[in-house]
Amino acid sequence: MATLPQPRGPVSEVLLTALRHPPDAIELPTDPIDFEDLQLALYCCYELHYRGFDGVDDAWEWNPGLLAFRAVLEAAFEADVRALAGTPGEPPDPAQIDVELRELMQADDAPSVSTFIERDATREQVLEFLIHRSAYQLKEADPHSWAIPRLHGAPKAALVEIQADEYGEGRPEQVHAQLFARTMDAVGLDSTYGAYLDRIPGVTLATVNLMSWMGLHRSRRGAIVGHLALFEMTSSVPNRRYGSGLRRLGWEREDAVVFFDVHVVADAVHESIAAVDLAGGLALQDRQLGADVLWGARALTAIDGRWARHVMERFQAGESSLHDGSVLALP
């Protein structure tokens, strides 16, 4: 379990103070919420559904007051996502879902963090990149797995096929989250779950909150499917670049690069399953959900694009991309 982080404003302070005590009523936010405050508070609310926090009563997970508190945060989060990604459009032709997903992929104009890592990043910048990624990769696949009981038939089978690979096909040492932990260990970072939460900025937490928000609500099952489909379709090439970047900087041992090497192969296989069998299959079952599938993919592009712009702006300015703004010292 992770330890509770430091608050970033009045809302996260109310939440984190409450979580240190037995479950009870919690004061609901009423004023506009600062971005960092919102993303940290929402991340912590969602974390209660994953591994939880040291010293926090598990009963908080389904506490009615906590859920009401989270709903206020989710409303603010949804407004932010819709401001960037718009709203679902008309249901597409189910047979064209994979084509439309590829068009979204080609239209993405966010700066390429993977190309920068491959060619130009310093060792310190790669370490910062890995810290950003740890917010999701140390629980890789879990947010998307919430969709499994919400699907049936062919789309469910396709999702399980993808997720089984993410979880190592029954081999604990091959679980992708464990492979990422090995990468962190190999470069001298702390692979303890949640170790860097205080250093991860809201723009990064938002990328994980998006998955949890979609995955934990049945009404957004189409969106989480679209998120996963585009996630898999855009993964293989960037992971090849990340692995090349680590090798360029001298991190050549297998433990440092195996996570990225595995994804080059695995996600190339997952791409067709996710786009055709999962996303397309769900739209065939329920045409209306096809619009949600494409919206989930657009939301991924928008929220991840904002993250990429933040990271590249800071790196190109010679500044830290982490929350506290301090330059990361080499291990």
CORRAZI-V163301 format. One record per backbone hydrogen bond with DSSP energy under -1.0 kcal/mol. CO is the residue of the C=O (numbers start at 1). NH is the residue of the N-H. E is the energy in kcal/mol with one decimal. If there is no record, write none. Layout:
co->{CO CO}
nh->{NH NH}
e->{E E}
//
This chain:
co->{2 9 10 11 12 13 14 15 18 34 35 36 37 38 39 40 41 42 43 46 47 47 52 53 57 58 60 63 64 65 66 67 68 69 70 71 72 73 74 75 76 77 78 79 80 81 82 93 94 96 97 98 99 100 101 102 103 112 113 114 115 116 116 122 123 124 125 126 127 128 129 130 132 133 133 134 136 137 139 141 144 145 147 148 153 154 155 156 157 158 159 160 161 162 163 164 165 166 168 171 172 175 176 177 178 179 180 181 182 183 184 185 192 194 196 199 201 201 202 204 205 206 208 209 210 211 212 217 218 220 221 222 223 224 225 226 227 228 229 230 232 235 236 237 238 239 240 241 242 243 244 245 246 247 250 253 253 254 257 258 259 260 261 262 263 265 266 267 270 271 272 273 274 275 278 279 280 281 282 286 287 288 289 290 291 292 293 294 295 296 297 298 299 300 301 302 303 304 305 306 307 308 309 310 311 312 313 314 315}
nh->{54 13 14 15 16 17 18 19 21 38 39 40 41 42 43 44 45 46 47 49 50 52 2 56 60 61 63 67 68 69 70 71 72 73 74 75 76 77 78 79 80 81 82 83 84 85 86 96 97 100 101 102 103 104 105 106 107 116 117 118 119 120 121 126 127 128 129 130 131 132 133 134 135 136 137 138 139 140 142 145 147 148 150 151 157 158 159 160 161 162 163 164 165 166 167 169 168 176 171 174 175 179 180 181 182 183 184 185 186 187 189 188 195 197 199 323 204 205 206 208 209 210 212 213 214 215 216 220 221 224 225 226 227 228 229 230 231 232 233 234 235 239 240 241 242 243 244 245 246 247 248 249 251 250 252 256 257 258 261 262 263 264 265 266 267 269 270 271 274 275 276 278 279 280 282 283 284 285 286 289 290 291 293 294 295 296 297 298 299 300 301 302 303 304 305 306 307 308 309 310 311 312 313 314 315 316 317 319 318}
e->{-3.1 -1.9 -2.1 -2.2 -2.9 -2.1 -2.1 -2.4 -2.1 -2.9 -2.6 -2.2 -2.2 -2.7 -2.3 -2.4 -2.2 -2.5 -2.2 -2.4 -1.4 -2.2 -1.1 -1.9 -2.0 -1.8 -1.3 -2.4 -2.2 -2.2 -2.9 -2.0 -1.4 -1.6 -3.0 -2.0 -1.6 -2.6 -3.1 -1.8 -1.7 -2.5 -2.9 -1.7 -1.1 -3.2 -2.0 -2.5 -1.2 -2.7 -2.4 -1.8 -1.9 -2.0 -2.2 -2.4 -1.8 -1.6 -2.7 -2.4 -2.1 -2.6 -2.2 -2.0 -2.2 -2.1 -2.4 -2.4 -1.9 -2.5 -2.5 -1.6 -1.3 -1.4 -3.1 -1.3 -2.4 -1.5 -1.9 -1.7 -1.7 -1.5 -1.2 -1.4 -2.1 -2.4 -2.4 -2.6 -2.1 -1.9 -2.9 -2.7 -1.1 -1.7 -1.9 -2.8 -1.9 -2.6 -1.9 -2.2 -1.2 -2.1 -2.0 -1.9 -1.9 -1.7 -2.4 -2.4 -2.5 -1.5 -2.8 -1.1 -2.3 -1.5 -1.8 -3.2 -1.2 -2.2 -2.5 -1.0 -3.0 -2.1 -2.3 -3.1 -2.0 -3.1 -2.4 -1.9 -1.9 -2.3 -1.6 -2.2 -2.5 -2.3 -2.6 -2.3 -2.4 -2.7 -2.0 -1.6 -1.2 -2.2 -1.7 -2.0 -2.6 -2.3 -2.0 -2.5 -2.3 -2.0 -2.5 -1.5 -2.6 -1.7 -1.5 -1.3 -1.0 -2.5 -2.6 -2.8 -1.4 -1.5 -1.2 -2.9 -1.9 -1.4 -2.3 -1.5 -3.2 -2.2 -2.7 -2.5 -2.7 -1.1 -2.1 -1.9 -1.8 -1.7 -2.3 -1.1 -1.3 -1.1 -2.4 -2.0 -1.9 -2.7 -1.7 -2.3 -2.8 -1.9 -2.2 -2.5 -2.8 -2.6 -1.7 -1.9 -1.6 -2.6 -2.3 -2.1 -2.6 -2.6 -2.4 -2.1 -2.7 -2.7 -1.1 -3.1 -1.6}
//
